[in-house]
Amino acid sequence: MNEPSPVVDVRGLVKHHGEGQGRVRAVDAVDLEVPQGQTLAVMGPSGCGKSTLLHLLGGLERPTGGEVRLAGRRIDTLGEPALARLRRRSVGFVFQAFHLVEELSAAENVELPALLAGCSRREARRRAGLLLERVGLADRARHLPSRLSGGQRQRVAIARALANDPLIVLADEPTGNLDTAATLEVLRIFEELRSAGQTLVIVTHDERVAATADRLISMRDGMFVDDTRLAGAGAGPVPEAGTGTGWLGGLIGLEG
C-alpha cells in the first residue's frame, strides 16, 4: 500500500532578493516534507528566511528555483488565477498583524473566505458562527476589529484561516503582537488544532509556541541547520485532510 503524499513537498527551494553583489539568498536550496496532520514550528534569528519560506509554501511568493508541491500538486508553476483559487480553498493564513478588514465585523471577516470560494451567504454565516464559538468569540461576532483586543483579533484571524477547512494553516509570528494572556489563549487553540490533525506550519520566535509542535526546524542564513522531532509529539490517530473527521470538519459539516 502506497504512503499518502505529504501535504507539503519542497525540493531544492531557492529564493533570491536583489541582484549582483547585493543579492540575498533568503531561502537556500531547502528540501522539506510536511506529513498530513503534523504541526511544524520554524525558528531562527530575524532575517534568516523563515517568513519567506512560509510565503513560498503558501504561494504568496514565487521561488527563484526549485519545486513546491501541495498535496502532490506542483504550485510554483501555476498561473495567478489558479494559484489564487488554490490559496482560497486549500491554505489558511494567520499573520502577526492580523490583516482583518477593519470595515467588517468579526463574523463578516470570517465569512469572507467562504464567500470568495463560492459558498452561499447562509452557509458562510453558519461556518463563521461555529468557528467564532470555537475560538471563544461568539459574543463578539458583530464587533468591528477596532473594538477587539489584540488577542481577540488574532482569534478572529485564526477562525478566518479555518473557514474553508484548509489542507494546511500557515502562521507567521501569530503571537508576536500579543501579551502573555492572549498568547496562552492562541496556544490553546493551536494545541486543539494539532490534536484534531490539522496540518500546521508556524514561524515563531516564541519557544512556548514551538513547544506545541510535533517537530522543530531551526533556520540560519536561508538554510535548515537542525530538524528535531519533539518529545511527546504525534500522539493519536490523524484524520484525513478535508474529510471532516476533525473538530473543524465536524462543526462545519464539509465534504472533501
Backbone as CSV, one residue per row, in Angstrom:
resi,resn,N_x,N_y,N_z,CA_x,CA_y,CA_z,C_x,C_y,C_z
1,MET,0.854,-1.202,0.000,0.000,0.000,0.000,0.883,1.243,0.000
2,ASN,0.621,2.166,-0.930,1.454,3.349,-1.061,1.184,4.338,0.060
3,GLU,2.261,4.983,0.531,2.125,6.026,1.532,1.446,7.250,0.900
4,PRO,0.574,7.954,1.630,-0.035,9.163,1.070,1.016,10.235,0.843
5,SER,0.758,11.082,-0.148,1.683,12.187,-0.413,1.692,13.139,0.775
6,PRO,2.851,13.716,1.095,2.866,14.742,2.151,2.020,15.930,1.739
7,VAL,1.511,16.652,2.705,0.743,17.848,2.381,1.640,18.862,1.677
8,VAL,2.852,19.033,2.186,3.846,19.910,1.556,5.070,19.090,1.186
9,ASP,5.549,19.285,-0.039,6.765,18.619,-0.509,7.575,19.637,-1.309
10,VAL,8.717,20.022,-0.768,9.565,21.063,-1.358,10.912,20.456,-1.722
11,ARG,11.404,20.750,-2.919,12.687,20.219,-3.376,13.551,21.329,-3.956
12,GLY,14.753,21.479,-3.385,15.723,22.432,-3.915,15.227,23.857,-3.959
13,LEU,14.458,24.256,-2.955,13.809,25.561,-2.988,14.819,26.684,-2.756
14,VAL,14.790,27.653,-3.659,15.693,28.806,-3.596,14.872,30.070,-3.817
15,LYS,15.169,31.101,-3.040,14.578,32.415,-3.261,15.637,33.475,-3.095
16,HIS,15.880,34.242,-4.163,16.834,35.351,-4.136,16.081,36.671,-4.051
17,HIS,16.659,37.619,-3.346,16.203,39.005,-3.362,17.363,39.864,-3.845
18,GLY,17.108,40.741,-4.799,18.152,41.620,-5.312,18.989,40.955,-6.387
19,GLU,19.961,41.711,-6.876,20.820,41.253,-7.965,22.279,41.570,-7.663
20,GLY,23.176,40.901,-8.388,24.600,41.179,-8.299,25.160,40.981,-6.904
21,GLN,26.065,41.890,-6.503,26.702,41.758,-5.194,25.732,41.967,-4.046
22,GLY,24.600,42.622,-4.309,23.611,42.847,-3.268,22.582,41.733,-3.151
23,ARG,22.763,40.687,-3.926,21.781,39.604,-3.913,21.807,38.859,-2.574
24,VAL,20.611,38.589,-2.049,20.459,37.854,-0.798,19.733,36.550,-1.093
25,ARG,20.305,35.438,-0.611,19.640,34.146,-0.746,18.772,33.934,0.487
26,ALA,17.524,34.379,0.387,16.620,34.318,1.532,16.288,32.884,1.905
27,VAL,16.148,32.022,0.903,15.976,30.586,1.099,16.972,29.894,0.194
28,ASP,17.756,28.976,0.752,18.950,28.471,0.065,18.910,26.949,-0.053
29,ALA,18.355,26.452,-1.179,18.384,25.022,-1.517,17.763,24.155,-0.419
30,VAL,16.534,24.467,-0.059,15.825,23.784,1.027,15.002,22.613,0.483
31,ASP,15.077,21.485,1.172,14.183,20.350,0.951,13.321,20.188,2.201
32,LEU,12.019,19.924,1.997,11.115,19.828,3.148,9.906,18.992,2.788
33,GLU,9.540,18.076,3.689,8.264,17.378,3.622,7.509,17.622,4.920
34,VAL,6.230,17.939,4.803,5.366,18.088,5.972,4.239,17.077,5.823
35,PRO,4.255,16.000,6.621,3.199,14.991,6.522,1.846,15.532,6.970
36,GLN,0.822,14.870,6.512,-0.535,15.208,6.922,-0.669,15.121,8.443
37,GLY,-1.258,16.158,9.027,-1.522,16.161,10.455,-0.391,16.633,11.327
38,GLN,0.760,16.956,10.750,1.895,17.388,11.556,1.827,18.887,11.835
39,THR,2.233,19.265,13.059,2.472,20.671,13.383,3.973,20.903,13.388
40,LEU,4.424,21.758,12.480,5.837,22.072,12.310,6.083,23.507,12.742
41,ALA,7.034,23.716,13.655,7.465,25.055,14.037,8.807,25.352,13.376
42,VAL,8.969,26.580,12.904,10.216,27.026,12.288,10.719,28.220,13.082
43,MET,11.949,28.094,13.606,12.547,29.158,14.400,13.884,29.573,13.806
44,GLY,14.349,30.737,14.217,15.634,31.240,13.768,15.693,32.742,13.949
45,PRO,16.878,33.345,13.822,17.013,34.786,14.020,16.291,35.572,12.941
46,SER,15.996,36.820,13.222,15.369,37.693,12.232,16.218,37.736,10.966
47,GLY,15.549,37.665,9.821,16.241,37.726,8.543,16.796,36.412,8.058
48,CYS,16.497,35.308,8.746,17.069,34.014,8.351,16.289,33.341,7.227
49,GLY,15.108,33.880,6.860,14.341,33.310,5.757,13.065,32.606,6.167
50,LYS,12.699,32.664,7.448,11.521,31.941,7.935,10.238,32.389,7.231
51,SER,10.005,33.686,7.234,8.768,34.191,6.645,8.754,33.985,5.136
52,THR,9.910,34.162,4.501,9.981,33.915,3.058,9.629,32.468,2.750
53,LEU,10.142,31.539,3.540,9.804,30.124,3.358,8.298,29.926,3.460
54,LEU,7.681,30.517,4.465,6.242,30.363,4.652,5.473,30.910,3.454
55,HIS,5.880,32.063,2.959,5.221,32.662,1.802,5.365,31.784,0.561
56,LEU,6.502,31.142,0.409,6.705,30.238,-0.726,5.810,29.006,-0.608
57,LEU,5.674,28.476,0.609,4.830,27.295,0.807,3.380,27.600,0.485
58,GLY,2.943,28.822,0.771,1.557,29.183,0.531,1.280,29.856,-0.788
59,GLY,2.297,29.973,-1.639,2.090,30.586,-2.947,1.950,32.083,-2.923
60,LEU,2.377,32.736,-1.845,2.353,34.195,-1.797,3.552,34.797,-2.522
61,GLU,4.634,34.029,-2.639,5.807,34.436,-3.408,6.191,33.301,-4.344
62,ARG,6.886,33.661,-5.427,7.372,32.684,-6.391,8.838,32.369,-6.094
63,PRO,9.219,31.095,-6.135,10.627,30.769,-5.906,11.508,31.163,-7.091
64,THR,12.764,31.404,-6.789,13.761,31.608,-7.844,14.121,30.279,-8.492
65,GLY,14.103,29.213,-7.696,14.393,27.876,-8.204,13.784,26.830,-7.294
66,GLY,13.686,25.607,-7.799,13.141,24.510,-7.014,11.657,24.300,-7.258
67,GLU,11.066,23.392,-6.515,9.675,22.995,-6.690,8.930,23.023,-5.364
68,VAL,7.657,23.415,-5.435,6.764,23.385,-4.279,5.518,22.598,-4.672
69,ARG,5.229,21.539,-3.929,4.013,20.755,-4.171,3.119,20.805,-2.947
70,LEU,1.825,20.975,-3.188,0.815,20.943,-2.141,-0.125,19.783,-2.448
71,ALA,-0.141,18.795,-1.532,-0.945,17.582,-1.719,-0.659,16.939,-3.074
72,GLY,0.619,16.922,-3.460,1.040,16.273,-4.684,0.958,17.126,-5.930
73,ARG,0.378,18.312,-5.832,0.220,19.185,-6.999,1.277,20.275,-6.973
74,ARG,2.003,20.400,-8.047,3.026,21.438,-8.119,2.357,22.804,-8.255
75,ILE,2.701,23.735,-7.338,2.024,25.029,-7.328,2.907,26.174,-7.810
76,ASP,4.219,25.976,-7.849,5.092,27.092,-8.227,5.003,27.417,-9.708
77,THR,4.409,26.545,-10.504,4.257,26.787,-11.937,2.853,27.227,-12.314
78,LEU,1.947,27.339,-11.343,0.571,27.726,-11.636,0.493,29.194,-12.042
79,GLY,-0.446,29.510,-12.917,-0.747,30.901,-13.213,-1.440,31.559,-12.038
80,GLU,-1.502,32.884,-12.055,-2.045,33.612,-10.913,-3.502,33.265,-10.603
81,PRO,-4.402,33.146,-11.591,-5.791,32.791,-11.243,-5.896,31.434,-10.556
82,ALA,-5.178,30.427,-11.075,-5.218,29.094,-10.465,-4.589,29.104,-9.078
83,LEU,-3.518,29.866,-8.919,-2.858,29.950,-7.618,-3.763,30.632,-6.599
84,ALA,-4.473,31.667,-7.016,-5.399,32.355,-6.113,-6.524,31.416,-5.680
85,ARG,-7.043,30.616,-6.597,-8.093,29.656,-6.233,-7.574,28.628,-5.241
86,LEU,-6.353,28.153,-5.473,-5.767,27.168,-4.574,-5.582,27.748,-3.178
87,ARG,-5.095,28.978,-3.089,-4.908,29.606,-1.772,-6.247,29.742,-1.044
88,ARG,-7.281,30.147,-1.757,-8.585,30.330,-1.112,-9.114,29.023,-0.534
89,ARG,-8.937,27.931,-1.262,-9.573,26.673,-0.881,-8.701,25.775,-0.005
90,SER,-7.385,25.892,-0.122,-6.510,24.885,0.480,-5.558,25.410,1.535
91,VAL,-5.373,26.728,1.632,-4.384,27.293,2.548,-5.051,28.340,3.434
92,GLY,-4.832,28.216,4.750,-5.274,29.245,5.681,-4.062,30.008,6.191
93,PHE,-4.140,31.336,6.178,-3.025,32.179,6.604,-3.367,32.906,7.897
94,VAL,-2.402,32.946,8.808,-2.512,33.733,10.044,-1.251,34.588,10.138
95,PHE,-1.426,35.906,10.278,-0.294,36.824,10.262,-0.143,37.530,11.609
96,GLN,1.053,38.006,11.866,1.333,38.728,13.104,0.447,39.966,13.231
97,ALA,0.233,40.659,12.118,-0.513,41.917,12.135,-2.013,41.721,11.874
98,PHE,-2.479,40.481,11.929,-3.902,40.110,11.851,-4.487,40.269,10.443
99,HIS,-4.316,41.448,9.829,-4.829,41.727,8.478,-6.332,41.492,8.375
100,LEU,-7.067,41.911,9.388,-8.523,41.887,9.293,-9.005,43.105,8.503
101,VAL,-10.184,42.972,7.893,-10.798,44.098,7.184,-11.511,44.958,8.225
102,GLU,-11.015,46.157,8.431,-11.477,46.985,9.544,-12.941,47.391,9.417
103,GLU,-13.469,47.445,8.186,-14.856,47.869,7.984,-15.848,46.734,8.188
104,LEU,-15.359,45.507,8.362,-16.220,44.342,8.521,-16.211,43.870,9.968
105,SER,-17.332,43.322,10.415,-17.402,42.758,11.753,-16.564,41.495,11.841
106,ALA,-16.393,40.983,13.060,-15.648,39.728,13.235,-16.282,38.617,12.411
107,ALA,-17.603,38.484,12.483,-18.284,37.433,11.721,-18.085,37.622,10.223
108,GLU,-18.187,38.852,9.757,-18.035,39.116,8.317,-16.618,38.832,7.852
109,ASN,-15.623,39.096,8.698,-14.248,38.753,8.349,-14.085,37.249,8.177
110,VAL,-14.734,36.470,9.037,-14.625,35.012,8.945,-15.434,34.472,7.768
111,GLU,-16.554,35.120,7.465,-17.373,34.702,6.325,-16.680,34.928,4.990
112,LEU,-15.826,35.941,4.915,-15.296,36.395,3.635,-14.602,35.298,2.821
113,PRO,-13.695,34.483,3.385,-13.046,33.458,2.564,-14.029,32.445,1.971
114,ALA,-15.053,32.089,2.742,-16.044,31.145,2.233,-16.837,31.762,1.082
115,LEU,-17.197,33.026,1.201,-17.914,33.695,0.122,-17.047,33.784,-1.139
116,LEU,-15.773,34.100,-0.966,-14.867,34.178,-2.113,-14.677,32.833,-2.789
117,ALA,-14.825,31.753,-2.012,-14.684,30.408,-2.571,-15.980,29.890,-3.188
118,GLY,-17.032,30.723,-3.197,-18.275,30.333,-3.850,-19.338,29.788,-2.926
119,CYS,-19.137,29.874,-1.632,-20.107,29.389,-0.659,-21.308,30.338,-0.602
120,SER,-22.489,29.804,-0.312,-23.665,30.650,-0.147,-23.508,31.517,1.099
121,ARG,-24.202,32.653,1.113,-24.108,33.540,2.271,-24.613,32.846,3.532
122,ARG,-25.656,32.056,3.389,-26.198,31.358,4.547,-25.182,30.382,5.131
123,GLU,-24.526,29.609,4.253,-23.543,28.639,4.729,-22.311,29.339,5.297
124,ALA,-21.885,30.420,4.642,-20.737,31.179,5.154,-21.033,31.724,6.547
125,ARG,-22.262,32.196,6.758,-22.646,32.724,8.071,-22.662,31.605,9.114
126,ARG,-23.139,30.437,8.705,-23.176,29.308,9.632,-21.772,28.894,10.052
127,ARG,-20.873,28.790,9.081,-19.493,28.421,9.390,-18.861,29.444,10.327
128,ALA,-19.059,30.726,10.009,-18.450,31.780,10.832,-18.940,31.695,12.272
129,GLY,-20.235,31.470,12.447,-20.767,31.372,13.796,-20.159,30.229,14.577
130,LEU,-20.033,29.070,13.939,-19.455,27.914,14.604,-17.980,28.129,14.942
131,LEU,-17.252,28.724,14.033,-15.821,28.932,14.268,-15.572,29.994,15.333
132,LEU,-16.340,31.055,15.324,-16.177,32.071,16.363,-16.541,31.508,17.734
133,GLU,-17.533,30.651,17.780,-17.846,29.983,19.045,-16.680,29.114,19.486
134,ARG,-16.063,28.433,18.533,-14.958,27.527,18.869,-13.759,28.278,19.421
135,VAL,-13.503,29.495,18.929,-12.359,30.266,19.439,-12.770,31.207,20.572
136,GLY,-13.990,31.028,21.079,-14.423,31.766,22.257,-14.869,33.186,22.015
137,LEU,-15.358,33.482,20.795,-15.723,34.857,20.468,-17.144,34.985,19.926
138,ALA,-18.009,34.049,20.260,-19.391,34.129,19.778,-20.046,35.445,20.203
139,ASP,-19.696,35.943,21.365,-20.296,37.178,21.870,-19.679,38.429,21.256
140,ARG,-18.670,38.269,20.423,-18.039,39.418,19.764,-18.252,39.385,18.249
141,ALA,-19.166,38.548,17.794,-19.332,38.318,16.354,-19.644,39.595,15.584
142,ARG,-20.404,40.518,16.175,-20.812,41.731,15.459,-19.906,42.924,15.746
143,HIS,-18.861,42.702,16.504,-17.928,43.786,16.808,-16.987,44.028,15.634
144,LEU,-16.684,45.295,15.385,-15.632,45.639,14.426,-14.268,45.347,15.062
145,PRO,-13.229,45.105,14.237,-11.895,44.855,14.800,-11.412,45.940,15.739
146,SER,-11.810,47.195,15.506,-11.361,48.294,16.367,-11.883,48.156,17.789
147,ARG,-12.914,47.336,18.002,-13.470,47.137,19.329,-12.979,45.833,19.976
148,LEU,-12.011,45.201,19.356,-11.463,43.950,19.872,-10.036,44.157,20.365
149,SER,-9.631,43.372,21.351,-8.237,43.390,21.805,-7.363,42.681,20.778
150,GLY,-6.045,42.784,20.954,-5.126,42.114,20.045,-5.333,40.599,20.031
151,GLY,-5.502,40.026,21.214,-5.723,38.585,21.285,-7.020,38.170,20.621
152,GLN,-8.076,38.977,20.790,-9.345,38.674,20.134,-9.216,38.800,18.623
153,ARG,-8.498,39.798,18.163,-8.274,39.934,16.712,-7.567,38.701,16.152
154,GLN,-6.575,38.218,16.883,-5.848,37.061,16.375,-6.728,35.823,16.354
155,ARG,-7.612,35.693,17.334,-8.529,34.547,17.327,-9.518,34.644,16.159
156,VAL,-9.951,35.856,15.831,-10.777,36.029,14.633,-9.984,35.628,13.390
157,ALA,-8.713,36.027,13.335,-7.871,35.684,12.185,-7.692,34.173,12.051
158,ILE,-7.572,33.483,13.181,-7.453,32.021,13.135,-8.756,31.408,12.628
159,ALA,-9.890,31.903,13.138,-11.180,31.407,12.645,-11.311,31.650,11.144
160,ARG,-10.898,32.816,10.685,-10.951,33.112,9.247,-10.074,32.145,8.458
161,ALA,-8.891,31.820,8.975,-7.989,30.905,8.282,-8.600,29.511,8.128
162,LEU,-9.517,29.162,9.024,-10.125,27.830,9.013,-11.438,27.769,8.240
163,ALA,-11.879,28.882,7.684,-13.225,28.977,7.124,-13.495,27.978,6.008
164,ASN,-12.482,27.616,5.224,-12.670,26.686,4.111,-12.057,25.318,4.375
165,ASP,-11.889,24.969,5.657,-11.328,23.670,6.029,-10.051,23.377,5.238
166,PRO,-9.020,24.203,5.413,-7.846,24.127,4.544,-7.022,22.865,4.764
167,LEU,-6.272,22.493,3.735,-5.314,21.401,3.870,-4.226,21.756,4.871
168,ILE,-3.842,23.031,4.892,-2.745,23.465,5.749,-2.999,24.885,6.225
169,VAL,-2.592,25.158,7.466,-2.620,26.511,8.013,-1.179,26.974,8.186
170,LEU,-0.869,28.149,7.652,0.460,28.747,7.737,0.364,29.982,8.624
171,ALA,1.095,29.992,9.724,1.019,31.081,10.699,2.378,31.751,10.833
172,ASP,2.418,33.061,10.617,3.666,33.827,10.649,3.694,34.698,11.899
173,GLU,4.480,34.283,12.897,4.602,35.001,14.171,3.223,35.315,14.761
174,PRO,2.380,34.300,14.951,0.988,34.557,15.349,0.824,35.147,16.736
175,THR,1.852,35.073,17.594,1.759,35.654,18.934,2.680,36.863,19.096
176,GLY,3.264,37.319,18.012,4.268,38.381,18.090,3.752,39.689,18.642
177,ASN,2.456,39.981,18.457,1.881,41.238,18.938,1.002,41.057,20.169
178,LEU,1.108,39.904,20.850,0.169,39.591,21.918,0.845,39.584,23.286
179,ASP,0.056,39.923,24.307,0.554,39.810,25.668,0.474,38.348,26.113
180,THR,0.924,38.082,27.338,1.024,36.691,27.797,-0.331,35.996,27.836
181,ALA,-1.351,36.661,28.350,-2.669,36.037,28.462,-3.233,35.697,27.089
182,ALA,-3.098,36.632,26.144,-3.603,36.380,24.790,-2.796,35.296,24.100
183,THR,-1.486,35.282,24.345,-0.639,34.234,23.767,-1.084,32.856,24.246
184,LEU,-1.372,32.723,25.521,-1.792,31.428,26.055,-3.107,30.973,25.438
185,GLU,-4.012,31.911,25.161,-5.278,31.555,24.526,-5.050,31.064,23.097
186,VAL,-4.168,31.727,22.362,-3.851,31.287,20.999,-3.158,29.931,21.024
187,LEU,-2.271,29.715,21.995,-1.600,28.418,22.112,-2.613,27.304,22.368
188,ARG,-3.627,27.604,23.170,-4.661,26.604,23.418,-5.356,26.203,22.117
189,ILE,-5.651,27.185,21.272,-6.315,26.900,20.002,-5.406,26.074,19.095
190,PHE,-4.132,26.446,19.023,-3.203,25.675,18.189,-3.072,24.243,18.685
191,GLU,-3.059,24.061,19.999,-2.963,22.712,20.537,-4.202,21.895,20.187
192,GLU,-5.359,22.500,20.210,-6.578,21.804,19.806,-6.535,21.445,18.324
193,LEU,-6.043,22.360,17.503,-5.917,22.069,16.075,-4.958,20.909,15.839
194,ARG,-3.836,20.931,16.548,-2.862,19.852,16.421,-3.483,18.519,16.820
195,SER,-4.205,18.502,17.925,-4.824,17.269,18.398,-5.867,16.754,17.415
196,ALA,-6.514,17.665,16.692,-7.532,17.291,15.718,-6.945,16.859,14.381
197,GLY,-5.623,16.979,14.211,-4.999,16.529,12.975,-4.879,17.575,11.889
198,GLN,-5.068,18.847,12.216,-4.866,19.908,11.239,-3.366,20.067,10.963
199,THR,-2.982,20.104,9.709,-1.587,20.348,9.346,-1.270,21.824,9.541
200,LEU,-0.185,22.105,10.284,0.173,23.477,10.632,1.664,23.705,10.421
201,VAL,2.021,24.861,9.867,3.405,25.325,9.862,3.408,26.700,10.513
202,ILE,4.178,26.827,11.596,4.172,28.047,12.393,5.584,28.612,12.464
203,VAL,5.759,29.816,11.941,7.017,30.549,12.086,6.931,31.357,13.371
204,THR,7.950,31.245,14.230,7.852,31.906,15.531,9.221,32.180,16.135
205,HIS,9.272,33.198,16.994,10.411,33.421,17.873,10.124,32.909,19.277
206,ASP,8.890,32.491,19.519,8.416,32.196,20.865,8.548,30.695,21.149
207,GLU,9.368,30.357,22.128,9.568,28.945,22.459,8.295,28.281,22.970
208,ARG,7.388,29.070,23.549,6.115,28.497,24.002,5.293,28.012,22.815
209,VAL,5.347,28.751,21.723,4.639,28.339,20.510,5.284,27.090,19.930
210,ALA,6.611,27.100,19.843,7.325,25.945,19.282,7.048,24.681,20.089
211,ALA,6.838,24.837,21.392,6.615,23.669,22.250,5.301,22.965,21.952
212,THR,4.379,23.619,21.242,3.112,22.971,20.883,3.252,22.115,19.638
213,ALA,4.415,22.135,18.983,4.591,21.460,17.693,5.045,20.012,17.850
214,ASP,4.897,19.249,16.783,5.436,17.894,16.712,6.913,17.899,16.315
215,ARG,7.312,18.965,15.621,8.635,18.996,15.000,9.115,20.433,14.954
216,LEU,10.423,20.610,15.140,11.013,21.944,15.152,12.180,21.995,14.177
217,ILE,12.112,22.950,13.248,13.221,23.218,12.334,13.837,24.562,12.698
218,SER,15.158,24.595,12.787,15.890,25.842,13.015,16.519,26.293,11.709
219,MET,16.408,27.598,11.411,16.969,28.155,10.177,18.043,29.180,10.497
220,ARG,19.004,29.271,9.592,20.016,30.318,9.649,20.509,30.571,8.235
221,ASP,20.547,31.842,7.833,21.046,32.221,6.511,20.357,31.460,5.387
222,GLY,19.042,31.287,5.523,18.259,30.668,4.463,18.299,29.158,4.412
223,MET,19.018,28.535,5.350,19.161,27.076,5.335,18.649,26.466,6.628
224,PHE,18.297,25.185,6.573,17.943,24.435,7.766,19.226,23.973,8.449
225,VAL,19.339,24.259,9.739,20.529,23.836,10.484,20.196,22.772,11.528
226,ASP,18.890,22.540,11.759,18.501,21.487,12.686,17.052,21.116,12.408
227,ASP,16.736,19.842,12.554,15.385,19.345,12.327,15.119,18.294,13.410
228,THR,14.272,18.627,14.378,14.111,17.820,15.578,12.671,17.391,15.769
229,ARG,12.472,16.119,16.029,11.168,15.606,16.447,11.025,15.883,17.929
230,LEU,9.944,16.566,18.325,9.802,16.970,19.713,9.215,15.850,20.556
231,ALA,9.614,15.800,21.816,9.174,14.745,22.733,7.665,14.795,22.911
232,GLY,7.053,13.617,22.890,5.614,13.518,23.121,4.775,13.917,21.938
233,ALA,5.404,14.135,20.770,4.670,14.599,19.604,3.970,13.447,18.917
234,GLY,2.938,13.820,18.178,2.302,12.880,17.271,1.412,11.864,17.939
235,ALA,0.878,12.138,19.130,0.009,11.167,19.797,-1.351,11.125,19.120
236,GLY,-1.896,9.915,18.999,-3.254,9.765,18.496,-3.314,9.674,16.996
237,PRO,-4.440,9.129,16.462,-4.587,8.980,15.018,-4.791,10.316,14.347
238,VAL,-4.383,10.411,13.079,-4.515,11.637,12.312,-5.632,11.466,11.297
239,PRO,-6.687,12.298,11.325,-7.758,12.187,10.350,-7.303,12.656,8.980
240,GLU,-7.972,12.198,7.950,-7.627,12.600,6.602,-8.045,14.039,6.369
241,ALA,-7.158,14.789,5.689,-7.438,16.200,5.434,-8.660,16.346,4.541
242,GLY,-9.497,17.332,4.887,-10.629,17.653,4.047,-11.802,16.699,4.154
243,THR,-11.764,15.706,5.076,-12.848,14.746,5.160,-13.774,15.020,6.326
244,GLY,-13.534,16.100,7.064,-14.440,16.465,8.139,-14.340,15.552,9.342
245,THR,-13.166,14.908,9.559,-13.039,13.987,10.668,-12.502,14.654,11.922
246,GLY,-11.941,15.864,11.812,-11.512,16.606,12.985,-12.653,17.445,13.520
247,TRP,-12.384,18.219,14.617,-13.453,19.022,15.191,-13.940,20.067,14.205
248,LEU,-13.013,20.595,13.342,-13.417,21.619,12.403,-14.407,21.066,11.390
249,GLY,-14.055,19.921,10.778,-14.961,19.336,9.804,-16.285,18.958,10.419
250,GLY,-16.249,18.477,11.678,-17.482,18.117,12.346,-18.373,19.326,12.588
251,LEU,-17.751,20.457,12.942,-18.537,21.664,13.182,-19.140,22.212,11.896
252,ILE,-18.297,22.257,10.843,-18.718,22.901,9.618,-19.555,21.982,8.745
253,GLY,-19.292,20.680,8.830,-20.032,19.725,8.017,-19.576,19.709,6.576
254,LEU,-18.282,19.980,6.345,-17.771,19.992,4.976,-17.595,18.583,4.456
255,GLU,-17.727,18.451,3.160,-17.351,17.219,2.478,-16.064,17.496,1.731
256,GLY,-15.328,16.434,1.353,-13.982,16.534,0.819,-13.765,17.498,-0.278
